[in-house]
């Protein structure tokens, strides 16, 4: 019977994943990237929607790090609203009336982020992609670009430094082997490599260089999103010429 809806919101994590995929499929990669590390809540109200009989007016709240709030102007919120309304299952009877962007409460950042893919195919990364976990859409784009080349690479690989460093642990975004040469490709940008951590990131790179890994290149996350093939081509050229 028309108008018989469940009025039950979908799982918020699955919804956010579908929302990100919807945006990426429409080449809205920069908007999708804003959802990296985000969470959400889908809250139906007791009021009926103005668009469909017996559907409920619904608010989608997206929780992001406080420093990212300014990246959600009205144009971006409208884009998210249209995408969210398209992604919500129609048989749930929930019509998105507004998108709310709210800061997420965060614990102080650890000196180093938790590892993702060290010895396993799942970890703490927020994005599932190709059977792995990643921290950002920019990383997934670089992963896909690297797959199109005859190289061996390790995404988000944990490294343990022995000897005098007594097991200090660090992580490479992408550890790449091409033609017997090893290099490291780093995706720089929010939320895990913001500008304020640049000094620490370069100190981390020096630790790898001390063990003979000479080619370490840093690329802006926005560029990785827009032109991942060009980033990978540039990195592999530098690695080949090393």
MDAnalysis code that builds the backbone (N, CA, C; Angstrom):
import MDAnalysis as mda
import numpy as np

u = mda.Universe.empty(726, n_residues=242, atom_resindex=np.repeat(np.arange(242), 3), trajectory=True)
u.add_TopologyAttr("name", ["N", "CA", "C"] * 242)
u.add_TopologyAttr("resid", np.arange(1, 243))
u.add_TopologyAttr("resname", ["UNK", "UNK", "UNK", "UNK", "UNK", "UNK", "UNK", "UNK", "UNK", "UNK", "UNK", "UNK", "UNK", "UNK", "UNK", "UNK", "UNK", "UNK", "UNK", "UNK", "UNK", "UNK", "UNK", "UNK", "UNK", "UNK", "UNK", "UNK", "UNK", "UNK", "UNK", "UNK", "UNK", "UNK", "UNK", "UNK", "UNK", "UNK", "UNK", "UNK", "UNK", "UNK", "UNK", "UNK", "UNK", "UNK", "UNK", "UNK", "UNK", "UNK", "UNK", "UNK", "UNK", "UNK", "UNK", "UNK", "UNK", "UNK", "UNK", "UNK", "UNK", "UNK", "UNK", "UNK", "UNK", "UNK", "UNK", "UNK", "UNK", "UNK", "UNK", "UNK", "UNK", "UNK", "UNK", "UNK", "UNK", "UNK", "UNK", "UNK", "UNK", "UNK", "UNK", "UNK", "UNK", "UNK", "UNK", "UNK", "UNK", "UNK", "UNK", "UNK", "UNK", "UNK", "UNK", "UNK", "UNK", "UNK", "UNK", "UNK", "UNK", "UNK", "UNK", "UNK", "UNK", "UNK", "UNK", "UNK", "UNK", "UNK", "UNK", "UNK", "UNK", "UNK", "UNK", "UNK", "UNK", "UNK", "UNK", "UNK", "UNK", "UNK", "UNK", "UNK", "UNK", "UNK", "UNK", "UNK", "UNK", "UNK", "UNK", "UNK", "UNK", "UNK", "UNK", "UNK", "UNK", "UNK", "UNK", "UNK", "UNK", "UNK", "UNK", "UNK", "UNK", "UNK", "UNK", "UNK", "UNK", "UNK", "UNK", "UNK", "UNK", "UNK", "UNK", "UNK", "UNK", "UNK", "UNK", "UNK", "UNK", "UNK", "UNK", "UNK", "UNK", "UNK", "UNK", "UNK", "UNK", "UNK", "UNK", "UNK", "UNK", "UNK", "UNK", "UNK", "UNK", "UNK", "UNK", "UNK", "UNK", "UNK", "UNK", "UNK", "UNK", "UNK", "UNK", "UNK", "UNK", "UNK", "UNK", "UNK", "UNK", "UNK", "UNK", "UNK", "UNK", "UNK", "UNK", "UNK", "UNK", "UNK", "UNK", "UNK", "UNK", "UNK", "UNK", "UNK", "UNK", "UNK", "UNK", "UNK", "UNK", "UNK", "UNK", "UNK", "UNK", "UNK", "UNK", "UNK", "UNK", "UNK", "UNK", "UNK", "UNK", "UNK", "UNK", "UNK", "UNK", "UNK", "UNK", "UNK", "UNK", "UNK", "UNK", "UNK", "UNK", "UNK", "UNK", "UNK", "UNK", "UNK"])
u.atoms.positions = np.array([
    [0.848, -1.196, 0.000],
    [0.000, 0.000, 0.000],
    [0.886, 1.249, 0.000],
    [0.646, 2.232, -0.883],
    [1.454, 3.438, -0.926],
    [1.464, 4.137, 0.429],
    [2.637, 4.631, 0.827],
    [2.740, 5.378, 2.066],
    [3.016, 4.530, 3.281],
    [3.152, 3.208, 3.115],
    [3.499, 2.355, 4.258],
    [5.016, 2.257, 4.345],
    [5.578, 3.004, 5.277],
    [7.023, 3.100, 5.408],
    [7.475, 2.511, 6.740],
    [8.743, 2.115, 6.781],
    [9.294, 1.576, 8.033],
    [9.639, 2.688, 9.011],
    [10.006, 3.862, 8.498],
    [10.435, 4.996, 9.321],
    [11.650, 4.639, 10.172],
    [12.414, 3.633, 9.752],
    [13.617, 3.233, 10.485],
    [14.855, 3.734, 9.737],
    [15.715, 4.507, 10.381],
    [16.939, 4.971, 9.728],
    [17.880, 3.806, 9.448],
    [18.665, 3.872, 8.372],
    [19.670, 2.835, 8.113],
    [20.832, 2.968, 9.093],
    [21.688, 1.960, 9.121],
    [22.902, 2.031, 9.928],
    [23.707, 3.260, 9.508],
    [24.107, 4.072, 10.468],
    [24.749, 5.356, 10.146],
    [26.086, 5.170, 9.445],
    [26.840, 4.162, 9.841],
    [28.142, 3.941, 9.196],
    [27.957, 3.503, 7.745],
    [27.007, 2.604, 7.499],
    [26.738, 2.162, 6.127],
    [26.217, 3.317, 5.285],
    [25.376, 4.156, 5.889],
    [24.845, 5.314, 5.167],
    [25.963, 6.270, 4.764],
    [26.883, 6.545, 5.695],
    [27.971, 7.478, 5.402],
    [28.883, 6.920, 4.309],
    [29.108, 5.617, 4.349],
    [29.912, 4.969, 3.302],
    [29.219, 5.104, 1.947],
    [27.914, 4.866, 1.918],
    [27.155, 4.986, 0.665],
    [27.136, 6.440, 0.179],
    [27.047, 7.383, 1.102],
    [27.053, 8.797, 0.740],
    [28.378, 9.174, 0.096],
    [29.474, 8.689, 0.668],
    [30.798, 8.974, 0.101],
    [30.929, 8.362, -1.292],
    [30.463, 7.119, -1.460],
    [30.535, 6.474, -2.764],
    [29.675, 7.206, -3.795],
    [28.506, 7.675, -3.375],
    [27.604, 8.413, -4.273],
    [28.301, 9.671, -4.798],
    [28.963, 10.390, -3.910],
    [29.656, 11.613, -4.315],
    [30.826, 11.304, -5.239],
    [31.581, 10.260, -4.905],
    [32.722, 9.898, -5.748],
    [32.270, 9.487, -7.143],
    [31.166, 8.759, -7.224],
    [30.668, 8.305, -8.527],
    [30.269, 9.482, -9.410],
    [29.988, 10.614, -8.788],
    [29.618, 11.815, -9.543],
    [30.758, 12.815, -9.621],
    [31.985, 12.296, -9.388],
    [33.210, 13.108, -9.495],
    [33.232, 14.276, -8.525],
    [32.551, 14.132, -7.408],
    [32.586, 15.150, -6.357],
    [33.577, 14.707, -5.289],
    [34.822, 14.503, -5.728],
    [35.834, 13.905, -4.858],
    [36.207, 14.810, -3.684],
    [36.247, 16.115, -3.923],
    [36.624, 17.019, -2.836],
    [35.549, 17.051, -1.751],
    [34.281, 17.003, -2.147],
    [33.210, 16.944, -1.143],
    [33.248, 15.618, -0.403],
    [33.467, 14.527, -1.143],
    [33.575, 13.214, -0.499],
    [34.724, 13.190, 0.500],
    [35.829, 13.858, 0.161],
    [36.989, 13.870, 1.052],
    [36.700, 14.567, 2.372],
    [35.755, 15.512, 2.365],
    [35.394, 16.198, 3.611],
    [34.780, 15.243, 4.629],
    [34.300, 14.083, 4.156],
    [33.671, 13.112, 5.049],
    [34.669, 12.117, 5.623],
    [35.936, 12.228, 5.248],
    [36.951, 11.335, 5.807],
    [37.002, 11.479, 7.320],
    [36.895, 10.381, 8.025],
    [36.946, 10.405, 9.477],
    [35.702, 10.947, 10.153],
    [34.651, 11.222, 9.369],
    [33.420, 11.765, 9.940],
    [32.527, 10.644, 10.466],
    [31.520, 11.017, 11.214],
    [30.447, 10.103, 11.625],
    [29.136, 10.860, 11.426],
    [28.022, 10.166, 11.575],
    [26.755, 10.862, 11.344],
    [25.642, 10.266, 12.199],
    [24.566, 11.026, 12.293],
    [23.337, 10.583, 12.966],
    [22.164, 10.935, 12.069],
    [21.225, 10.012, 11.921],
    [20.033, 10.213, 11.098],
    [18.835, 10.273, 12.039],
    [18.204, 11.437, 12.125],
    [17.187, 11.669, 13.156],
    [15.847, 12.054, 12.535],
    [14.903, 11.116, 12.454],
    [13.557, 11.477, 11.979],
    [12.846, 12.319, 13.036],
    [12.027, 13.246, 12.575],
    [11.239, 14.045, 13.505],
    [9.818, 13.476, 13.585],
    [8.981, 14.090, 14.389],
    [7.580, 13.659, 14.468],
    [6.717, 14.366, 13.423],
    [7.348, 15.297, 12.664],
    [6.610, 16.055, 11.650],
    [6.679, 15.339, 10.308],
    [5.628, 15.438, 9.540],
    [5.609, 14.802, 8.230],
    [6.316, 15.672, 7.193],
    [6.879, 15.011, 6.211],
    [7.564, 15.689, 5.120],
    [6.560, 16.439, 4.242],
    [7.028, 17.546, 3.655],
    [6.190, 18.299, 2.724],
    [6.206, 17.686, 1.331],
    [7.075, 16.707, 1.110],
    [7.251, 16.149, -0.236],
    [6.466, 14.865, -0.476],
    [6.330, 14.026, 0.569],
    [5.648, 12.735, 0.374],
    [4.687, 12.483, 1.526],
    [3.521, 11.944, 1.182],
    [2.545, 11.633, 2.218],
    [3.078, 10.528, 3.128],
    [2.993, 10.742, 4.422],
    [3.360, 9.796, 5.471],
    [4.874, 9.612, 5.622],
    [5.666, 10.345, 4.868],
    [7.115, 10.322, 5.088],
    [7.452, 11.345, 6.173],
    [8.520, 11.073, 6.926],
    [8.891, 11.938, 8.037],
    [10.022, 12.883, 7.636],
    [9.907, 14.116, 8.098],
    [10.991, 15.074, 7.939],
    [12.185, 14.605, 8.767],
    [13.364, 14.585, 8.160],
    [14.528, 13.958, 8.792],
    [15.742, 14.883, 8.730],
    [16.494, 14.897, 9.814],
    [17.740, 15.666, 9.887],
    [18.923, 14.702, 9.866],
    [19.916, 15.000, 9.032],
    [21.169, 14.249, 9.022],
    [22.247, 15.153, 9.612],
    [22.817, 14.727, 10.728],
    [23.894, 15.466, 11.375],
    [25.212, 14.773, 11.058],
    [26.154, 15.520, 10.517],
    [27.472, 14.981, 10.188],
    [28.477, 15.584, 11.158],
    [29.184, 14.720, 11.870],
    [30.160, 15.150, 12.873],
    [31.557, 15.112, 12.265],
    [32.233, 16.254, 12.271],
    [33.572, 16.367, 11.689],
    [34.483, 17.052, 12.700],
    [35.819, 16.913, 12.546],
    [36.739, 17.649, 13.423],
    [36.472, 19.146, 13.364],
    [36.564, 19.808, 14.501],
    [36.216, 21.217, 14.598],
    [36.948, 22.103, 13.612],
    [38.229, 21.780, 13.330],
    [39.004, 22.627, 12.425],
    [38.519, 22.543, 10.981],
    [37.604, 21.583, 10.703],
    [37.126, 21.421, 9.335],
    [35.757, 22.087, 9.113],
    [35.176, 22.686, 10.139],
    [33.822, 23.241, 10.021],
    [33.725, 24.315, 8.933],
    [34.767, 25.117, 8.796],
    [34.721, 26.212, 7.825],
    [34.700, 25.710, 6.383],
    [34.966, 24.434, 6.168],
    [34.996, 23.875, 4.817],
    [33.603, 23.426, 4.348],
    [32.566, 23.756, 5.135],
    [31.194, 23.368, 4.788],
    [30.318, 24.602, 4.605],
    [30.578, 25.425, 3.580],
    [29.685, 26.568, 3.320],
    [28.339, 26.075, 2.813],
    [27.428, 27.015, 2.590],
    [26.070, 26.646, 2.175],
    [26.033, 25.794, 0.918],
    [26.902, 26.081, -0.048],
    [26.917, 25.321, -1.301],
    [27.244, 23.853, -1.046],
    [28.227, 23.601, -0.168],
    [28.619, 22.219, 0.138],
    [27.511, 21.518, 0.916],
    [26.892, 22.215, 1.874],
    [25.805, 21.613, 2.649],
    [24.627, 21.244, 1.747],
    [24.331, 22.103, 0.749],
    [23.241, 21.791, -0.175],
    [23.586, 20.552, -1.006],
    [24.843, 20.455, -1.422],
    [25.272, 19.286, -2.187],
    [25.136, 18.015, -1.348],
    [25.504, 18.106, -0.086],
    [25.377, 16.957, 0.817],
    [23.906, 16.629, 1.067],
    [23.071, 17.641, 1.167],
    [21.639, 17.423, 1.394],
    [21.012, 16.653, 0.234],
    [21.306, 17.077, -0.985],
    [20.756, 16.393, -2.155],
    [21.276, 14.959, -2.242],
    [22.577, 14.779, -1.942],
    [23.155, 13.436, -1.997],
    [22.563, 12.546, -0.911],
    [22.411, 13.091, 0.295],
    [21.864, 12.304, 1.407],
    [20.432, 11.876, 1.119],
    [19.636, 12.782, 0.539],
    [18.246, 12.448, 0.220],
    [18.183, 11.367, -0.861],
    [19.158, 11.378, -1.768],
    [19.192, 10.359, -2.821],
    [19.618, 9.005, -2.276],
    [20.498, 9.011, -1.274],
    [21.056, 7.764, -0.743],
    [20.106, 7.077, 0.234],
    [19.368, 7.847, 1.014],
    [18.447, 7.225, 1.977],
    [17.432, 6.343, 1.254],
    [17.247, 5.088, 1.700],
    [16.280, 4.202, 1.040],
    [14.881, 4.820, 1.023],
    [14.256, 4.841, -0.147],
    [12.949, 5.488, -0.273],
    [11.868, 4.774, 0.524],
    [12.017, 3.452, 0.689],
    [10.980, 2.722, 1.412],
    [11.047, 2.943, 2.920],
    [12.084, 3.662, 3.386],
    [12.138, 4.003, 4.810],
    [11.178, 5.144, 5.132],
    [10.821, 5.940, 4.115],
    [9.907, 7.051, 4.367],
    [10.538, 8.163, 5.162],
    [11.810, 8.442, 4.885],
    [12.543, 9.506, 5.572],
    [13.048, 10.496, 4.528],
    [12.537, 11.702, 4.542],
    [12.943, 12.731, 3.595],
    [13.873, 13.718, 4.302],
    [15.065, 13.879, 3.768],
    [16.049, 14.768, 4.389],
    [15.617, 16.216, 4.206],
    [15.384, 16.898, 5.316],
    [14.985, 18.298, 5.285],
    [16.149, 19.233, 5.559],
    [17.158, 18.742, 6.285],
    [18.314, 19.593, 6.544],
    [19.542, 18.757, 6.868],
    [20.699, 19.343, 6.557],
    [21.996, 18.781, 6.920],
    [22.604, 19.681, 7.989],
    [23.016, 19.100, 9.090],
    [23.674, 19.847, 10.162],
    [25.116, 19.375, 10.251],
    [26.049, 20.309, 10.243],
    [27.464, 19.994, 10.400],
    [27.863, 20.365, 11.820],
    [28.340, 19.385, 12.571],
    [28.623, 19.602, 13.994],
    [30.029, 19.113, 14.324],
    [30.716, 19.786, 15.244],
    [32.065, 19.324, 15.617],
    [31.991, 18.040, 16.442],
    [32.926, 17.152, 16.183],
    [32.997, 15.918, 16.944],
    [33.947, 16.124, 18.114],
    [33.623, 15.562, 19.251],
    [34.509, 15.645, 20.412],
    [35.640, 14.658, 20.213],
    [36.869, 15.142, 20.294],
    [38.030, 14.315, 20.026],
    [38.950, 14.263, 21.227],
    [39.547, 13.094, 21.438],
    [40.608, 12.989, 22.423],
    [41.870, 13.608, 21.837],
    [42.813, 14.025, 22.669],
    [44.061, 14.554, 22.120],
    [44.681, 13.546, 21.170],
    [45.218, 14.042, 20.041],
    [45.814, 13.175, 19.039],
    [47.054, 12.483, 19.577],
    [47.188, 11.199, 19.312],
    [48.385, 10.483, 19.687],
    [49.572, 11.019, 18.897],
    [50.787, 10.782, 19.412],
    [51.977, 11.248, 18.694],
    [52.014, 10.672, 17.301],
    [51.598, 9.419, 17.147],
    [51.499, 8.784, 15.835],
    [50.125, 8.148, 15.711],
    [49.449, 8.260, 14.560],
    [48.148, 7.611, 14.388],
    [48.259, 6.106, 14.538],
    [47.164, 5.472, 14.922],
    [47.141, 4.027, 15.021],
    [47.349, 3.396, 13.656],
    [47.996, 2.234, 13.638],
    [48.291, 1.564, 12.376],
    [47.044, 1.028, 11.710],
    [47.157, 0.771, 10.384],
    [46.009, 0.293, 9.631],
    [46.197, -1.132, 9.154],
    [47.211, -1.367, 8.339],
    [47.294, -2.626, 7.605],
    [48.571, -3.402, 7.923],
    [49.049, -3.324, 9.146],
    [50.266, -4.026, 9.523],
    [49.954, -5.488, 9.807],
    [50.236, -6.355, 8.840],
    [50.037, -7.784, 9.046],
    [48.600, -8.227, 9.012],
    [47.674, -7.365, 8.578],
    [46.270, -7.749, 8.487],
    [45.606, -6.904, 7.418],
    [44.385, -7.278, 7.062],
    [43.685, -6.572, 6.008],
    [42.598, -5.657, 6.540],
    [42.627, -5.336, 7.792],
    [41.659, -4.411, 8.370],
    [42.298, -3.719, 9.556],
    [41.862, -2.494, 9.817],
    [42.397, -1.761, 10.941],
    [41.457, -0.660, 11.351],
    [42.029, 0.459, 11.830],
    [41.190, 1.524, 12.364],
    [40.828, 2.596, 11.339],
    [41.209, 2.451, 10.103],
    [40.891, 3.458, 9.101],
    [39.403, 3.547, 8.842],
    [38.889, 4.739, 8.512],
    [37.448, 4.904, 8.361],
    [36.892, 4.474, 7.017],
    [37.751, 4.212, 6.017],
    [37.267, 3.940, 4.667],
    [37.645, 2.526, 4.238],
    [36.644, 1.715, 3.913],
    [36.869, 0.388, 3.344],
    [36.996, 0.534, 1.838],
    [38.080, -0.004, 1.282],
    [38.288, 0.114, -0.169],
    [39.189, -1.021, -0.633],
    [38.708, -1.792, -1.596],
    [39.508, -2.854, -2.214],
    [40.036, -3.846, -1.172],
    [39.230, -4.143, -0.154],
    [39.633, -5.101, 0.867],
    [40.630, -4.577, 1.869],
    [40.866, -3.277, 1.879],
    [41.807, -2.640, 2.801],
    [41.109, -1.486, 3.510],
    [41.822, -0.877, 4.461],
    [41.302, 0.300, 5.141],
    [42.216, 1.490, 4.840],
    [41.618, 2.643, 4.617],
    [42.368, 3.861, 4.348],
    [41.824, 5.001, 5.192],
    [42.661, 6.026, 5.360],
    [42.252, 7.171, 6.169],
    [41.576, 8.259, 5.353],
    [41.732, 8.236, 4.037],
    [41.180, 9.332, 3.249],
    [40.871, 8.872, 1.833],
    [39.985, 9.624, 1.169],
    [39.693, 9.347, -0.239],
    [40.931, 9.565, -1.093],
    [41.775, 10.529, -0.704],
    [43.000, 10.776, -1.463],
    [43.874, 9.522, -1.484],
    [43.960, 8.811, -0.358],
    [44.753, 7.579, -0.321],
    [44.157, 6.514, -1.234],
    [42.837, 6.403, -1.278],
    [42.232, 5.375, -2.143],
    [42.506, 5.674, -3.604],
    [42.559, 6.948, -3.977],
    [42.833, 7.319, -5.365],
    [44.274, 6.962, -5.744],
    [45.204, 7.186, -4.820],
    [46.603, 6.818, -5.088],
    [46.743, 5.302, -5.156],
    [46.048, 4.598, -4.283],
    [46.054, 3.135, -4.311],
    [45.612, 2.621, -5.677],
    [44.507, 3.154, -6.191],
    [43.992, 2.700, -7.482],
    [44.947, 3.039, -8.618],
    [45.593, 4.198, -8.530],
    [46.546, 4.586, -9.575],
    [47.782, 3.695, -9.549],
    [48.274, 3.370, -8.367],
    [49.448, 2.489, -8.267],
    [49.150, 1.099, -8.821],
    [47.915, 0.620, -8.625],
    [47.540, -0.713, -9.114],
    [47.650, -0.830, -10.626],
    [47.589, 0.294, -11.307],
    [47.661, 0.260, -12.763],
    [49.096, 0.215, -13.285],
    [50.065, 0.150, -12.371],
    [51.477, 0.080, -12.758],
    [52.074, -1.248, -12.277],
    [53.092, -1.753, -12.958],
    [53.725, -3.018, -12.550],
    [54.676, -2.803, -11.376],
    [54.126, -2.480, -10.224],
    [54.931, -2.221, -9.034],
    [54.399, -3.046, -7.864],
    [55.232, -3.198, -6.866],
    [54.837, -3.804, -5.589],
    [54.682, -2.672, -4.593],
    [53.543, -2.629, -3.878],
    [53.392, -1.539, -2.917],
    [52.606, -1.990, -1.693],
    [52.886, -1.323, -0.582],
    [52.285, -1.634, 0.714],
    [51.569, -0.388, 1.230],
    [50.223, -0.381, 1.246],
    [49.497, 0.788, 1.769],
    [49.499, 0.792, 3.299],
    [49.788, 1.969, 3.874],
    [49.734, 2.139, 5.334],
    [50.464, 1.019, 6.057],
    [51.700, 0.810, 5.640],
    [52.497, -0.283, 6.205],
    [53.237, 0.183, 7.460],
    [53.105, -0.565, 8.553],
    [53.821, -0.234, 9.785],
    [55.265, -0.684, 9.666],
    [56.173, 0.121, 10.181],
    [57.604, -0.191, 10.177],
    [58.112, -0.175, 11.613],
    [59.005, -1.091, 11.922],
    [59.627, -1.151, 13.245],
    [61.127, -0.955, 13.062],
    [61.702, 0.047, 13.727],
    [63.121, 0.340, 13.627],
    [63.869, -0.379, 14.756],
    [64.798, -1.225, 14.367],
    [65.566, -1.967, 15.363],
    [66.851, -1.259, 15.746],
    [67.699, -1.971, 16.467],
    [68.987, -1.428, 16.878],
    [68.844, -0.390, 17.963],
    [69.558, 0.714, 17.801],
    [69.566, 1.753, 18.826],
    [68.194, 2.397, 19.028],
    [67.332, 2.290, 18.017],
    [66.002, 2.907, 18.133],
    [65.032, 2.054, 18.940],
    [65.439, 0.839, 19.291],
    [64.706, -0.008, 20.236],
    [63.243, -0.207, 19.856],
    [63.010, -0.522, 18.596],
    [61.653, -0.881, 18.194],
    [60.704, 0.271, 17.975],
    [61.221, 1.467, 17.733],
    [60.342, 2.604, 17.443],
    [59.501, 2.287, 16.208],
    [58.237, 2.634, 16.258],
    [57.304, 2.296, 15.173],
    [56.877, 3.557, 14.420],
    [56.868, 3.433, 13.100],
    [56.391, 4.502, 12.238],
    [55.588, 3.881, 11.108],
    [54.885, 4.716, 10.348],
    [54.030, 4.182, 9.286],
    [54.230, 4.970, 8.002],
    [54.343, 4.246, 6.886],
    [54.437, 4.863, 5.567],
    [53.055, 4.820, 4.914],
    [52.652, 5.922, 4.272],
    [51.370, 5.902, 3.559],
    [51.417, 4.855, 2.447],
    [52.470, 4.920, 1.619],
    [52.665, 3.914, 0.560],
    [54.156, 3.615, 0.450],
    [54.525, 2.370, 0.726],
    [55.887, 1.891, 0.523],
    [55.892, 1.162, -0.817],
    [56.717, 1.640, -1.767],
    [56.635, 1.183, -3.154],
    [57.965, 0.616, -3.607],
    [57.908, -0.535, -4.284],
    [59.097, -1.134, -4.897],
    [58.865, -1.205, -6.408],
    [59.763, -0.585, -7.178],
    [59.676, -0.597, -8.637],
    [61.061, -0.827, -9.218],
    [61.220, -1.899, -9.981],
    [62.518, -2.196, -10.578],
    [63.604, -2.418, -9.557],
    [63.253, -2.938, -8.398],
    [64.232, -3.193, -7.346],
    [64.553, -1.987, -6.485],
    [63.944, -0.842, -6.763],
    [64.176, 0.367, -5.983],
    [62.969, 0.634, -5.079],
    [63.275, 1.055, -3.859],
    [62.226, 1.295, -2.880],
    [62.057, 2.788, -2.618],
    [60.809, 3.208, -2.480],
    [60.525, 4.591, -2.146],
    [59.245, 4.698, -1.343],
    [58.988, 5.887, -0.828],
    [57.828, 6.110, 0.031],
    [57.047, 7.309, -0.510],
    [55.753, 7.118, -0.728],
    [54.873, 8.180, -1.216],
    [53.953, 8.578, -0.072],
    [53.993, 9.851, 0.294],
    [53.205, 10.355, 1.416],
    [52.119, 11.313, 0.927],
    [50.893, 11.111, 1.411],
    [49.755, 11.979, 1.073],
    [49.589, 12.982, 2.204],
    [49.823, 14.245, 1.910],
    [49.831, 15.269, 2.951],
    [48.546, 16.085, 2.928],
    [47.889, 16.217, 4.078],
    [46.662, 17.000, 4.169],
    [45.814, 16.526, 5.320],
    [44.707, 17.224, 5.560],
    [43.794, 16.889, 6.656],
    [43.196, 15.503, 6.441],
    [42.835, 14.793, 7.554],
    [43.049, 15.214, 8.934],
    [44.291, 14.615, 9.565],
    [45.022, 13.708, 8.866],
    [46.093, 12.977, 9.523],
    [47.476, 13.552, 9.278],
    [47.660, 14.363, 8.248],
    [48.935, 15.032, 8.020],
    [48.696, 16.521, 7.790],
    [48.111, 17.238, 8.761],
    [47.850, 18.666, 8.568],
    [49.161, 19.449, 8.582],
    [49.141, 20.717, 8.112],
    [50.363, 21.510, 8.067],
    [51.076, 21.636, 9.407],
    [50.318, 21.641, 10.508],
    [50.954, 21.832, 11.814],
    [51.852, 20.666, 12.195],
    [51.717, 19.518, 11.536],
    [52.564, 18.370, 11.853],
    [53.690, 18.196, 10.839],
    [53.908, 19.204, 9.981],
    [54.899, 19.063, 8.914],
    [56.280, 18.741, 9.468],
    [56.694, 19.413, 10.537],
    [58.015, 19.162, 11.108],
    [58.140, 17.713, 11.555],
    [57.110, 17.198, 12.237],
    [57.149, 15.814, 12.705],
    [57.171, 14.838, 11.539],
    [56.421, 15.152, 10.471],
    [56.394, 14.270, 9.306],
    [57.757, 14.206, 8.630],
    [58.452, 15.332, 8.555],
    [59.771, 15.322, 7.930],
    [60.801, 14.622, 8.822],
    [60.637, 14.731, 10.141],
    [61.506, 13.974, 11.036],
    [61.277, 12.479, 10.867],
    [60.005, 12.089, 10.658],
    [59.682, 10.687, 10.408],
    [60.358, 10.219, 9.120],
    [60.341, 11.079, 8.090],
    [60.987, 10.724, 6.823],
    [62.480, 10.533, 7.010],
    [63.101, 11.384, 7.826],
    [64.540, 11.236, 8.069],
    [64.858, 9.907, 8.738],
    [63.936, 9.426, 9.592],
    [64.164, 8.128, 10.233],
    [64.252, 7.027, 9.191],
    [63.380, 7.070, 8.166],
    [63.435, 6.082, 7.091],
    [64.713, 6.238, 6.271],
    [65.130, 7.487, 6.023],
    [66.336, 7.717, 5.237],
    [67.574, 7.183, 5.946],
    [67.574, 7.222, 7.272],
    [68.705, 6.702, 8.032],
    [68.917, 5.216, 7.789],
    [67.857, 4.529, 7.353],
    [67.963, 3.098, 7.062],
    [68.132, 2.830, 5.564],
    [68.414, 3.876, 4.790],
    [68.733, 3.686, 3.383],
    [67.590, 3.903, 2.419],
    [66.404, 4.277, 2.913],
    [65.276, 4.546, 2.017],
    [65.384, 6.003, 1.573],
    [65.935, 6.219, 0.378],
    [66.324, 7.568, -0.043],
    [65.205, 8.355, -0.707],
    [64.300, 7.674, -1.403],
    [63.266, 8.384, -2.157],
    [61.999, 8.473, -1.317],
    [61.733, 9.647, -0.781],
    [60.532, 9.902, 0.004],
    [59.923, 11.190, -0.522],
    [58.742, 11.093, -1.121],
    [58.116, 12.245, -1.750],
    [56.774, 12.548, -1.092],
    [56.509, 13.840, -0.892],
    [55.279, 14.299, -0.257],
    [54.393, 14.978, -1.305],
    [53.096, 14.625, -1.310],
    [52.151, 15.205, -2.268],
    [50.912, 15.697, -1.530],
    [50.426, 16.858, -1.954],
    [49.250, 17.447, -1.333],
    [48.011, 16.577, -1.583],
    [47.187, 16.384, -0.550],
    [46.018, 15.513, -0.661],
    [45.047, 15.995, -1.738],
    [44.880, 17.316, -1.867],
    [43.960, 17.833, -2.884],
    [44.431, 17.457, -4.282],
    [45.742, 17.509, -4.512],
    [46.275, 17.103, -5.815],
    [46.091, 15.613, -6.035],
    [46.280, 14.821, -4.985],
    [46.086, 13.371, -5.101],
    [44.649, 13.033, -5.484],
    [43.709, 13.823, -4.997],
    [42.305, 13.615, -5.348],
    [42.041, 13.965, -6.810],
    [42.600, 15.104, -7.255],
    [42.289, 15.599, -8.596],
    [43.027, 14.843, -9.696],
    [44.297, 14.535, -9.449],
    [45.122, 13.948, -10.500],
    [46.036, 12.844, -9.956],
    [45.444, 11.766, -9.462],
    [46.261, 10.696, -8.870],
    [47.239, 10.069, -9.853],
    [46.853, 9.928, -11.111],
    [47.757, 9.333, -12.097],
    [49.005, 10.190, -12.281],
    [48.839, 11.504, -12.317],
    [49.983, 12.385, -12.477],
    [50.893, 12.329, -11.258],
    [50.294, 12.220, -10.080],
    [51.095, 12.090, -8.855],
    [51.916, 10.813, -8.893],
    [51.284, 9.701, -9.222],
    [51.988, 8.414, -9.257],
    [53.056, 8.417, -10.346],
    [52.749, 8.970, -11.516],
    [53.743, 9.042, -12.599],
    [54.961, 9.854, -12.152],
    [54.704, 10.972, -11.476],
    [55.810, 11.806, -10.998],
    [56.649, 11.045, -9.975],
    [55.983, 10.358, -9.046],
    [56.713, 9.616, -8.013],
    [57.559, 8.494, -8.636],
    [56.975, 7.722, -9.545],
    [57.704, 6.598, -10.152],
    [58.876, 7.096, -10.999],
    [58.713, 8.245, -11.646],
    [59.822, 8.818, -12.420],
    [60.977, 9.186, -11.486],
    [60.660, 9.801, -10.358],
    [61.693, 10.161, -9.392],
    [62.371, 8.922, -8.817],
    [61.569, 7.873, -8.573],
    [62.123, 6.634, -8.047],
    [63.055, 5.977, -9.077],
    [62.647, 5.973, -10.333],
    [63.465, 5.373, -11.396],
    [64.782, 6.123, -11.564],
    [64.759, 7.454, -11.391],
    [65.958, 8.259, -11.595],
    [66.842, 8.338, -10.356],
    [66.439, 7.701, -9.295],
    [67.222, 7.787, -8.054],
    [68.485, 6.921, -8.113],
])
